[in-house]
């Protein structure tokens, strides 16, 4: 939304909130949503569609509009308009009321796979864009599709996310889901795609690198044996719902790290999707290098980009040493890369063709 505003476009944030059996909890979500948009200067720039009862179909006439009246929304739909539909979050029949419908994929391995199995919007959009930067590469192993995919970089608003000074602690961290229930079929099986599995080869890093602090902001309960195991190996575990509770807390947490260290969902590495996370883009924009596994994205980045791509724990150790030894230079590279390729205004201009 901030990028669209920088382009001086008349944009609104459209969000569907399915009702639950707890009206008070729903109301708390609505109030928090409104608060966060107000903090970012987006009061009056949104329409929250409260859907009761929840359904896979989106019928505007059955939804309550919050933040903008239904009449105002319909008046906008009567003129020229474009929908940037993130990961098929807006469904027919409401979807079909938009003049230009652009599908924006944020998870190529799952989206591409499940599009071969079911309707995920492929029949109802005019254009298809993905952050799988290597989706059209000769070495990409994503499930074949008849759709013509265009690629864009994960968005980071580099005006909101400014480069930050050297933090006080040499902390390497990431934020995510330790346990994850996503499913993609590979060679007739559904492998475990969780971070728990992907981090396993790297869990010995703290023992190798006593000068660095390694932290995980992951959904691991206080009574989960995994937490104790990780702590015994030298990893500090924090609750992501605390350290990244709001957008501002999320930004502060990233800024207090020296760099991101994370492993990538195995199928993105194996399929060479070219996936890069919007979280990595945020780290870069704040001047934080990123140590991660390569999914085939390297060729689409500037030569000096703030990334250190790794394949095993030995390369991870060398990358951590590089960051500790040469942080100022890598921090400048990270920021420059974010401004050059991940900036929201630049990517939105490409997608919209303006």
C-alpha positions as CSV (number, residue, x, y, z in Angstrom):
1,X,0.0,0.0,0.0
2,X,2.8,2.4,0.8
3,X,4.4,1.7,-2.6
4,X,1.1,2.3,-4.3
5,X,0.8,5.6,-2.5
6,X,4.3,6.5,-3.6
7,X,3.1,5.9,-7.2
8,X,0.3,8.4,-6.4
9,X,-2.4,5.7,-7.2
10,X,-5.9,5.7,-5.6
11,X,-5.5,2.4,-3.9
12,X,-7.4,0.6,-1.1
13,X,-6.5,-2.4,1.0
14,X,-9.2,-5.0,0.5
15,X,-9.3,-7.8,3.1
16,X,-11.7,-10.6,3.8
17,X,-12.2,-11.6,7.5
18,X,-14.2,-14.8,7.9
19,X,-16.3,-14.8,11.1
20,X,-15.6,-17.2,13.9
21,X,-17.8,-18.5,16.7
22,X,-16.3,-15.8,19.0
23,X,-17.7,-12.3,18.0
24,X,-15.6,-10.6,20.7
25,X,-12.4,-12.1,19.3
26,X,-13.5,-11.0,15.8
27,X,-14.1,-7.5,17.0
28,X,-10.7,-7.4,18.6
29,X,-9.1,-8.4,15.3
30,X,-11.1,-5.7,13.5
31,X,-10.0,-3.0,16.0
32,X,-6.3,-4.1,15.8
33,X,-6.4,-4.1,12.0
34,X,-7.8,-0.6,12.0
35,X,-5.2,0.5,14.5
36,X,-2.3,-0.8,12.4
37,X,-3.5,0.8,9.2
38,X,-4.1,4.1,11.1
39,X,-0.5,4.0,12.4
40,X,0.8,3.7,8.8
41,X,-1.4,6.5,7.5
42,X,-3.9,4.3,5.8
43,X,-7.1,5.4,7.6
44,X,-9.9,5.6,5.0
45,X,-7.8,3.5,2.6
46,X,-9.2,0.1,3.3
47,X,-12.3,-2.0,3.0
48,X,-12.5,-4.9,5.4
49,X,-15.1,-7.5,4.3
50,X,-16.5,-9.3,7.4
51,X,-17.9,-12.6,6.1
52,X,-20.6,-14.3,8.3
53,X,-20.9,-17.2,7.9
54,X,-17.5,-17.9,6.4
55,X,-17.5,-19.5,2.9
56,X,-15.0,-20.3,0.1
57,X,-17.2,-18.2,-2.2
58,X,-17.1,-14.4,-1.7
59,X,-20.4,-12.8,-2.2
60,X,-20.2,-9.0,-1.7
61,X,-23.9,-8.8,-0.9
62,X,-23.5,-11.2,2.1
63,X,-20.5,-9.3,3.6
64,X,-20.3,-6.4,5.9
65,X,-18.1,-3.6,4.7
66,X,-15.9,-1.9,7.4
67,X,-13.9,1.2,6.7
68,X,-15.7,1.9,3.5
69,X,-19.3,1.7,2.6
70,X,-20.6,-1.0,0.2
71,X,-21.9,1.8,-2.0
72,X,-18.5,3.5,-2.2
73,X,-16.9,0.2,-3.0
74,X,-19.4,-0.5,-5.8
75,X,-18.9,3.0,-7.2
76,X,-15.2,2.3,-7.4
77,X,-15.9,-1.0,-9.2
78,X,-18.0,0.9,-11.8
79,X,-14.9,2.7,-13.1
80,X,-11.5,1.5,-14.3
81,X,-9.9,-0.7,-11.6
82,X,-7.3,-3.4,-11.0
83,X,-7.1,-6.1,-8.3
84,X,-3.8,-7.3,-7.1
85,X,-5.0,-10.6,-5.7
86,X,-2.4,-11.9,-3.2
87,X,-2.2,-15.7,-3.2
88,X,-5.9,-15.9,-4.3
89,X,-7.3,-14.2,-1.3
90,X,-10.3,-12.8,-3.2
91,X,-12.6,-15.4,-4.7
92,X,-15.5,-15.4,-7.2
93,X,-18.1,-14.2,-7.7
94,X,-16.9,-11.0,-6.1
95,X,-13.5,-11.4,-7.9
96,X,-15.3,-11.2,-11.3
97,X,-16.5,-7.7,-10.6
98,X,-13.0,-6.3,-11.1
99,X,-12.0,-5.1,-14.6
100,X,-8.3,-6.2,-14.5
101,X,-7.4,-9.2,-12.2
102,X,-3.8,-9.9,-11.4
103,X,-2.8,-13.0,-9.5
104,X,0.2,-12.4,-7.3
105,X,1.8,-15.7,-6.1
106,X,3.9,-15.5,-2.9
107,X,4.6,-19.3,-2.5
108,X,5.5,-20.8,-5.9
109,X,6.1,-24.4,-4.8
110,X,2.7,-24.9,-3.2
111,X,0.7,-22.7,-5.5
112,X,2.2,-24.2,-8.7
113,X,1.6,-27.8,-7.3
114,X,-1.9,-27.3,-6.1
115,X,-2.9,-25.5,-9.3
116,X,-2.4,-28.8,-11.0
117,X,-4.9,-30.4,-8.6
118,X,-7.6,-27.8,-8.1
119,X,-9.0,-24.4,-9.0
120,X,-6.9,-21.7,-7.3
121,X,-7.9,-18.8,-9.5
122,X,-6.2,-19.8,-12.7
123,X,-9.5,-19.6,-14.6
124,X,-10.4,-16.1,-13.3
125,X,-7.4,-13.9,-13.7
126,X,-5.9,-11.9,-16.6
127,X,-2.3,-12.0,-15.5
128,X,-0.1,-14.2,-13.3
129,X,2.9,-13.0,-11.4
130,X,5.1,-14.9,-9.0
131,X,8.1,-14.3,-6.7
132,X,9.5,-17.5,-8.0
133,X,12.3,-15.6,-9.8
134,X,13.4,-18.8,-11.6
135,X,9.9,-20.0,-12.6
136,X,10.8,-19.7,-16.3
137,X,14.4,-21.0,-15.9
138,X,15.6,-24.0,-17.8
139,X,16.6,-25.7,-14.5
140,X,13.4,-24.9,-12.7
141,X,11.5,-28.1,-11.7
142,X,8.2,-26.5,-10.7
143,X,5.1,-28.5,-11.9
144,X,4.4,-27.6,-15.5
145,X,1.7,-25.0,-16.2
146,X,0.0,-23.7,-19.2
147,X,-0.1,-20.3,-17.6
148,X,2.3,-17.5,-18.6
149,X,4.0,-16.5,-15.4
150,X,5.8,-13.2,-15.0
151,X,8.2,-12.7,-12.1
152,X,8.5,-9.9,-9.5
153,X,10.7,-9.4,-6.5
154,X,9.2,-9.6,-2.9
155,X,8.3,-6.1,-1.9
156,X,10.1,-4.0,0.7
157,X,9.1,-0.4,1.1
158,X,12.6,1.1,1.3
159,X,11.2,4.5,2.4
160,X,9.6,2.8,5.5
161,X,12.4,0.4,6.0
162,X,15.6,2.5,6.4
163,X,19.1,1.2,7.0
164,X,19.9,0.9,10.7
165,X,23.2,1.2,12.6
166,X,25.3,-1.7,13.8
167,X,23.4,-3.5,16.6
168,X,25.0,-4.1,20.0
169,X,24.8,-7.9,19.8
170,X,26.2,-10.2,17.1
171,X,22.9,-11.9,16.8
172,X,21.8,-14.1,13.8
173,X,18.1,-14.8,13.8
174,X,15.0,-15.5,11.7
175,X,11.2,-15.5,12.2
176,X,8.9,-18.3,11.1
177,X,7.1,-21.6,11.7
178,X,9.2,-24.4,13.2
179,X,6.3,-26.8,12.6
180,X,4.4,-26.4,9.3
181,X,1.6,-28.5,7.8
182,X,1.9,-27.5,4.1
183,X,1.9,-30.3,1.6
184,X,3.5,-30.8,-1.8
185,X,3.9,-34.2,-3.5
186,X,7.5,-35.1,-4.5
187,X,8.2,-38.4,-6.2
188,X,4.9,-39.9,-4.9
189,X,5.5,-38.8,-1.3
190,X,4.6,-35.7,0.8
191,X,7.9,-34.8,2.5
192,X,8.1,-32.8,5.7
193,X,8.6,-29.2,4.6
194,X,9.0,-27.7,8.1
195,X,11.8,-25.5,9.3
196,X,12.5,-28.2,11.9
197,X,13.7,-30.6,9.2
198,X,15.6,-28.0,7.2
199,X,17.5,-26.5,10.2
200,X,18.8,-29.9,11.3
201,X,22.1,-29.8,9.4
202,X,22.9,-26.4,10.8
203,X,22.1,-27.0,14.5
204,X,25.7,-27.4,15.4
205,X,26.6,-23.8,14.4
206,X,26.5,-22.2,17.9
207,X,29.1,-24.8,19.0
208,X,31.4,-23.8,16.1
209,X,30.9,-20.0,16.4
210,X,31.1,-18.9,20.1
211,X,31.4,-15.2,19.1
212,X,28.0,-15.2,17.5
213,X,24.5,-15.5,19.1
214,X,22.0,-17.7,17.3
215,X,18.3,-17.1,17.9
216,X,15.0,-18.5,16.5
217,X,11.7,-16.7,16.7
218,X,9.7,-19.8,16.1
219,X,6.4,-21.3,17.3
220,X,7.9,-23.7,19.8
221,X,5.9,-24.1,23.1
222,X,7.5,-23.6,26.4
223,X,6.9,-27.3,27.3
224,X,8.0,-28.6,23.9
225,X,11.1,-30.9,24.1
226,X,12.4,-29.2,20.9
227,X,12.9,-26.0,22.8
228,X,15.2,-27.7,25.4
229,X,17.0,-29.6,22.6
230,X,17.7,-26.4,20.7
231,X,18.8,-24.5,23.8
232,X,21.2,-27.3,24.8
233,X,22.8,-26.9,21.3
234,X,23.3,-23.2,21.9
235,X,20.2,-21.7,20.2
236,X,18.1,-19.1,22.0
237,X,14.4,-19.5,21.3
238,X,11.9,-16.7,21.6
239,X,8.2,-16.4,21.0
240,X,7.4,-14.8,17.5
241,X,4.0,-13.7,18.8
242,X,5.9,-11.5,21.3
243,X,8.9,-10.2,19.3
244,X,6.9,-9.7,16.0
245,X,3.5,-9.0,17.5
246,X,3.0,-5.8,15.4
247,X,4.6,-4.5,12.2
248,X,6.6,-2.1,14.3
249,X,7.8,-4.8,16.7
250,X,8.7,-7.0,13.7
251,X,10.9,-4.2,12.2
252,X,12.5,-3.5,15.6
253,X,13.3,-7.2,16.1
254,X,15.0,-7.4,12.6
255,X,16.9,-4.2,13.3
256,X,18.4,-5.6,16.5
257,X,20.0,-8.5,14.6
258,X,23.3,-8.5,12.8
259,X,22.0,-10.6,10.0
260,X,19.4,-13.2,9.1
261,X,20.3,-16.9,9.2
262,X,17.7,-19.3,7.9
263,X,17.1,-22.5,6.0
264,X,14.7,-22.8,3.2
265,X,11.8,-25.1,2.5
266,X,13.4,-28.2,0.9
267,X,11.2,-28.2,-2.2
268,X,12.1,-24.7,-3.2
269,X,15.8,-25.7,-3.1
270,X,15.2,-28.9,-5.0
271,X,12.9,-27.4,-7.5
272,X,15.0,-24.3,-8.1
273,X,12.0,-22.0,-7.8
274,X,14.1,-18.9,-7.3
275,X,12.0,-18.1,-4.2
276,X,13.2,-15.3,-1.9
277,X,11.2,-14.3,1.2
278,X,9.7,-10.9,1.8
279,X,11.3,-11.3,5.3
280,X,14.8,-11.4,3.6
281,X,13.9,-8.3,1.6
282,X,13.0,-6.5,4.9
283,X,16.4,-7.6,6.5
284,X,18.2,-6.3,3.4
285,X,16.3,-3.0,3.4
286,X,17.3,-2.4,7.1
287,X,20.9,-3.1,6.1
288,X,21.1,-6.6,7.4
289,X,22.9,-9.3,5.4
290,X,21.1,-12.6,4.8
291,X,22.6,-16.1,5.1
292,X,20.3,-18.6,3.5
293,X,20.1,-21.5,1.0
294,X,20.0,-20.8,-2.7
295,X,16.8,-21.7,-4.5
296,X,18.1,-20.5,-7.9
297,X,17.6,-16.8,-7.2
298,X,21.3,-15.9,-7.4
299,X,21.4,-15.1,-11.1
300,X,18.5,-12.6,-10.7
301,X,20.3,-10.5,-8.1
302,X,23.1,-7.9,-8.4
303,X,26.6,-9.3,-8.0
304,X,27.0,-7.6,-4.7
305,X,23.7,-8.2,-2.9
306,X,24.1,-8.7,0.8
307,X,23.2,-12.4,0.5
308,X,25.5,-15.3,1.4
309,X,24.0,-18.4,-0.1
310,X,25.0,-21.7,1.5
311,X,24.6,-25.5,0.9
312,X,25.9,-27.0,4.2
313,X,27.1,-26.2,7.7
314,X,30.7,-25.6,6.6
315,X,29.6,-22.9,4.1
316,X,27.2,-21.5,6.8
317,X,30.2,-21.2,9.2
318,X,32.2,-19.3,6.6
319,X,29.3,-17.0,5.8
320,X,28.9,-16.2,9.5
321,X,32.6,-15.4,9.8
322,X,32.3,-13.1,6.7
323,X,29.5,-11.2,8.3
324,X,31.3,-10.8,11.6
325,X,34.5,-9.7,9.8
326,X,33.0,-7.4,7.2
327,X,29.6,-6.3,8.4
328,X,29.8,-2.6,7.3
329,X,30.4,-3.5,3.7
330,X,27.9,-6.3,3.6
331,X,25.3,-4.0,5.3
332,X,25.8,-1.4,2.5
333,X,25.4,-4.1,-0.1
334,X,22.2,-5.4,1.5
335,X,20.7,-1.9,1.6
336,X,21.7,-1.2,-2.0
337,X,20.3,-4.5,-3.2
338,X,17.0,-3.8,-1.5
339,X,16.7,-0.3,-3.1
340,X,17.7,-1.6,-6.5
341,X,15.5,-4.7,-6.9
342,X,13.1,-5.2,-3.9
343,X,11.7,-1.7,-3.6
344,X,7.9,-1.8,-3.6
345,X,7.4,1.2,-5.9
346,X,9.7,-0.3,-8.6
347,X,8.1,-3.7,-8.5
348,X,4.5,-2.4,-8.5
349,X,5.3,-0.2,-11.5
350,X,6.4,-3.3,-13.4
351,X,3.4,-5.4,-12.4
352,X,1.0,-2.6,-13.3
353,X,2.8,-1.6,-16.4
354,X,2.9,2.1,-15.6
